[in-house]
Amino acid sequence: MSNERKAPTGILGFPITPFNESGNIDEKALSRNIEFLLENDLEAIFIACGSGEFNAVSIKEYESMVEMATSLVDKKVPVYTGVGGNLSDALAKAQISSKHGADGYLVLPPYLIEGEQDGLYEYYKSILLSTDLNAIVYQRANAIFQLDALKRLIEFPQVVGLKDGVGNMELNIELTQTIGNRLGWLNGMPMAEVTMPAYVPLGYNSYSSAISNYIPHISRHFYDALLNDRKEEVRELYENVILPINRIRKQRKGYAVSLIKAGMEIIGLPVANTVRPPIVPVEKEHYKQLEKVVDKALEKYPVDHRVAHS
């Protein structure tokens, strides 16, 4: 575990949770997913978060996933975990994360209740005080901090970043331009490549990439082109890869997760197109649509077409 009080920057890897046909976690497939992300130079690993079906794994499964991730990563990059939901569960998962040497956690919303800012602050405070790990605030659903409450929360040195999954740009401007570099700013919108050009000018220097689970070299190509103002390359990547995948993603609820598994299966990674309810697997027609986009993407942007880090 690192004591550095700094959020990860760059392209962040969010492994999925692969299940076998019996519905159990496929540990071999999960191991390969993590290794694939490391091989492709993702700057951090976020295990058992939203794309990892955090809501659907047991405490025992969660611990085995965290233990596997920290062991495989072996301090090459930071490892963050997902904690949230019921406060007791969140505190238990925070302790597990600390026990297995994670660098920090991404704090997801509390279960169901939409509380006042004071209540939200107390929820986060309880988690922050339970360990000394770094924490990233996740703005989404029923957990959206306004400026005053966030100012109070960042008095705790453990809070190193804010991940936005809402897209309220007025609020984003108020937060980033008031708080500045006290926090790291992470774009956590669905298919974050779509919105990243709007986030970079505000100080966001990091994002979670769903497609990095199966076409990470394209994530890298896109981000490098964006940061270096290669507008035509960005436009072509939107036209050929990013927007077509995003259109498929929007056809069914839950595809933000299950479409990742379909993409991984298409490129030959050992993962079945299986998910846990309430998420549904990708329908055959949508699977075929994704397969066409991925095949075209790999033809136009071969895997060995790598670009240097910016």
N, C-alpha and C positions, 0 to 999 in steps of 0.2 A: 504493500500500500504506500502511496506517495502522500506526503503531507503538504504538497504544493497546493496553495489556494488559487487555483486557476482552472477555468473550464476548458475542455478540449476544443480545438479549432479545426477547421477543414471539413472533410467529408467523414461523417460518422456512420459506423456499421451497426445495424440493428438486426441481429440474427432472428430468424423465425424459430418456432418450436415445431420440429418435424414429428409427426405421429405416424405410427405404422398402422396397418390395416385393422389391428386389434384396438387401436385407440390409445396405445401407450407411447410414451416418448421414445423416439428412435435416437438413441445416444450416439450411434455411429454417424448418422446423418447430421446431427447437431454439431458434432466435432468437425465434420467436413465443412459445414457452413462457416464456422468460426475460422478454421484454417484458410478457407478461400478468401475471406475478408482480409485476413492478415497478409496473405500472399499478394493481395492487390492493394496493399498500403493504405487501408482505411485508418484514419487517425485515432479512433477509439472504438471500443466494443461496448454496446449497451445490451446487456443480456436480460431476458425476461421482462421486456417492456411491452408497449402496445403491439408491435409487430410480432412479438414473441407470445402473444395470447396470454399476457400476464393475468388477465381476469379468469382464465380457465385452468390454471395449473395449481396443484396442491402445494402446501408448504414443503412437503417432502420432495416433490418434483422440483420446486423452486430451488431448494438447497442443492440438489444434485446438479442443476444447471449452472448455478453460481460457482460451485466448486469446480466444475468442468471448465468454465470460461476463464477463471483466474489461473487455473493450472495450465491450460493451453496457451494463453496469452503470455504468461510468465513475465509480466512487467514490460513487455515490448511496447505496449500502448496502454493508456488508461482503460480500466474496466469499470463501467457503471452498471448498476442494477435498477430495476423498477420497483418502487415501493409506493403504496397508496391503498385506496379503498378503506375498509374498516380499520380504525386506528390501531386496534390490537394487532391485526394482521400486519399493518404497516410497520409497527414497532418490532414485531418478530422478524420481519424480512430485513429491516435495518440491522438487527443484531446478526442475522445470518450473513449479511453482506460484509459486516465488519469482521466477523469470525473467519471468513475465507479470503480476506485481504483485498476486497474491492477498493477502488479509489474513491468511490462516491455512489450516489444514487440520484435517479431522476424521480422526483416526487409527483406521482399522478394524483388525480382528484380524489377526495374522500368519497365514500360510497353515497350515491344518490342525492343526499341532502344538499340543497343550495343554501349555504350559510351566509351570514353577514361577513364583512371584511374582518371584523374582530374574531369571529369564529374560525375563519380560514387561517388567520394569523396563528391562533392557538393550536390548530391542527398541525401546521408546519413546525411551529416552535417545539411541540412535543416530539416530533420526529428528529429535529435538529439536535435537541438536547440528549437524545438517546445514545448517540455515538459521536465520534469526532470526524466522521467522514464528510467529504464535500457533498453538497446538495445542489441540484439544479431544479428550479421552480418550473413546473410545466403549466403553461397557461392554456387551458382548454375546458370545455364542458362547464361543469359547475365550480371550477376553481380558476377564477380570473382575478388577479390582483390589480387593484387600482394603485395609483402612485403613492398615496400616504401609507397604505398598509405595506407596500413593498419596501418603502424607505425604512419602516420599522423592522422589517424582516432582515434586511441586509446589514443591520447592526450585528448580526451573528456572522462571524468570519467564515462559517461553514458554507454559507450561500455563495456560490461562485458563478452561477449563471442562470439565465432565464431562457426557456424554450417556448416559442410561440406557436400554438396550434390553432389559433383563432382567426388571425388575419384582420384584426381591427387596427388599421394603420394609424388612425388618429391616436389611439392608446399607445401603439408602438412608438410613435414619434415622441409623445409625452414622456414615456419611460426612458427611451434611449437617450434623448437629448437632455434629460434632467440628471439621470444616474450615470451616464457615460461609461467609462471603462472600469467602473467598480465591478461590473458584471460582464461575463461573457454572454454574447447574444447568439442564440441558436434558432434557426428556422426549422420548425417542426410541422409545417403545414403538410397535408397529404400531397404526395408527389412534389416534394419541396423544390425540385428544379423548376417547376412551372412558375413559382412566385419569387425565386431567389433574386432576379434583377431588381425587384422592388425593395428587397431587404438589405442588400449590400450597402446602398448609400446611407442607411440608418446606423450602420456599425455592426450589422450581423456578419460574422466571419465564419460561420459554421452552419451545417445543416445535416439532417438525417436523410439518407438516400435509400429509398425502397429498392430502386433498380440496381443499386450496388450489390445486392445479393445475387444478381445473375449477369449484369453487364457493367461491372464496376469501371472498366476502362472508358466507357462512355460517360459515366458520371464525372470522371477525372477530366476527360476531354472538354466536357461542357463547362465545368467550373473554371478550368484554366482559361478557356476562351472568354468566359464572362469577366473574370478578374483582369484580363489583359485587353479588354475592349475589342475583341475580334468579333464584331457584331454579325458579320455574315456567317461565320461558323456557328455562332449561337442560334441564329435564325434557322440554319439548315438542320441543326440537331433538334430544334423544336419541331420542324416540319416532318422530319424523317423518323424520329424516335419518341421524343418526350410527349408531345401532344397526342399522337395516336395511342400510346399506352395510357395516357391520362383519360382519354375518351372511353377506353375499355373499362378502366378502374371505376368510372362513375356509373356504370350500367347496373351495378348491384351493390347494396350495402354490405360491408365486410370485405369487399375486394381489395381494400387497402392492405389486407393481410393475405387473403387467399390467392390474389393475383401474383404476389411475390413467390409463393410456392409453385405456382404454375410456371412462372418464368424460370425458376431454378430447375424444375423437371425438364423443361424444354432444352436447356443447355446441357443436361446430363448429370446434374448434381443429384445425389441420392436422397430425394425427398418425394414423398407421395403427395398427391393433390388431396390431402385430408386435413380437416380442421375440426375443432370442437365447437359445438353449438354455443352461442347462437349464430356464429359465422357459418356461411355455406361455402362449399367448394366451387371452383370456377366451372361454369357450364361449358359443355362441349363446344358450342359455337363461339363463345368468347375465348376459349382456349385456342381454337384455330385462328382467331383474329390475332391474338397475342403472338402465336407461333409465326405468323406471317411478318409481323412487325419486327420480331427478334431476328428472324432469318435475314430480313432486309438490312437490319442494323448491323449484323455481323458481316454481311457482305460488303456494305459500304464503309464500315469502320471495323476492320479486322482486329482481333484481340491483341495482336502484336503492335497495333498502332497506339503507342503509349506517348503521353506528353509528360514533360517534367513538372514537378510540383512548382507552384508559383512561389 
